[in-house]
Amino acid sequence: METQIIYPYINKATKLAFLFNDLNKQYQGTALFNKNYDTLDIYGELIDKKEIILPENIVKKNFDYFNNKQYWQTPPMFSAIKIKGQKMYNLARKQKHIDIPPRKVTISNLKLISYNPHKQEAKFQVDVSKGTYIRSLRAPKRPKFRAI
């Protein structure tokens, strides 16, 4: 689960909102490494649970992998992205799958704040470009590294 700062715009300030829309975003969140949900967050249905314990050095190595990284990310089906006028989360709820084109995203910084190996839970802070889905972060070709 991640948190984000939201900038409210009031009265004449709404005319300046466009200045902030393309800025990098910063999030803090918690990663669960032993569970996968259909929505890629804890609010979905649990679809997979593994009894594994990742050592902290492996978690740190995977976090370091993302620093200053640009890559193609496929947004999750449970998202508000519209394709052919349809919001993806509506289709996902009806269990209809559509291939969503990947988007180029940038992860400027991904920092491990704390790690609890018994809970398989890591707290982190991440700076990303517009359009990055934090819950979709996955390390390519690293099957032991679960969704963040």
QUIUR-V132056 format. One record per backbone hydrogen bond with DSSP energy under -0.5 kcal/mol. NH is the residue of the N-H (numbers start at 1). CO is the residue of the C=O. E is the energy in kcal/mol with one decimal. If there is no record, write none. Layout:
{{NH & CO & E} {NH & CO & E}}
This chain:
{{3 & 28 & -2.5} {5 & 26 & -0.5} {8 & 6 & -0.7} {13 & 10 & -2.1} {14 & 11 & -1.4} {15 & 12 & -1.5} {16 & 13 & -1.9} {17 & 14 & -1.0} {19 & 16 & -1.9} {20 & 17 & -1.9} {21 & 17 & -1.1} {22 & 18 & -0.5} {23 & 20 & -1.3} {25 & 128 & -3.1} {27 & 126 & -2.7} {28 & 3 & -1.1} {29 & 124 & -2.2} {30 & 1 & -1.8} {31 & 122 & -3.3} {33 & 31 & -0.5} {33 & 120 & -2.4} {34 & 120 & -0.5} {36 & 48 & -2.6} {38 & 45 & -2.2} {40 & 37 & -1.2} {44 & 41 & -1.6} {47 & 36 & -2.8} {48 & 36 & -1.5} {50 & 34 & -2.6} {52 & 50 & -1.1} {54 & 52 & -0.5} {58 & 55 & -0.9} {59 & 55 & -1.8} {60 & 56 & -3.0} {61 & 57 & -2.0} {62 & 58 & -2.2} {63 & 59 & -2.3} {64 & 60 & -2.8} {65 & 61 & -1.4} {66 & 62 & -0.7} {66 & 63 & -1.1} {67 & 63 & -0.5} {67 & 64 & -1.0} {68 & 107 & -0.6} {68 & 108 & -0.6} {69 & 66 & -1.2} {69 & 107 & -1.9} {71 & 105 & -2.1} {73 & 71 & -0.6} {73 & 103 & -3.3} {75 & 73 & -0.7} {79 & 77 & -2.0} {83 & 86 & -2.3} {86 & 83 & -1.6} {88 & 81 & -2.4} {89 & 79 & -2.0} {90 & 87 & -0.7} {91 & 87 & -1.5} {92 & 88 & -2.8} {93 & 89 & -2.0} {94 & 90 & -1.2} {95 & 92 & -1.4} {96 & 91 & -2.9} {97 & 95 & -0.5} {100 & 98 & -0.5} {101 & 99 & -0.5} {103 & 73 & -2.9} {105 & 71 & -2.8} {105 & 103 & -0.5} {107 & 69 & -3.0} {108 & 106 & -0.7} {108 & 127 & -1.8} {109 & 127 & -1.3} {111 & 125 & -3.3} {113 & 111 & -0.6} {113 & 123 & -2.7} {114 & 123 & -1.5} {116 & 121 & -3.0} {117 & 115 & -0.6} {120 & 116 & -1.2} {121 & 116 & -1.8} {122 & 31 & -2.2} {123 & 114 & -2.4} {124 & 29 & -2.5} {125 & 111 & -2.2} {126 & 27 & -2.6} {127 & 109 & -2.7} {128 & 25 & -2.8} {129 & 106 & -2.1} {132 & 129 & -1.5} {134 & 132 & -0.8} {136 & 133 & -1.4} {137 & 134 & -1.7} {140 & 138 & -0.7} {142 & 139 & -1.6} {145 & 142 & -1.7} {146 & 144 & -0.8} {148 & 137 & -1.2}}
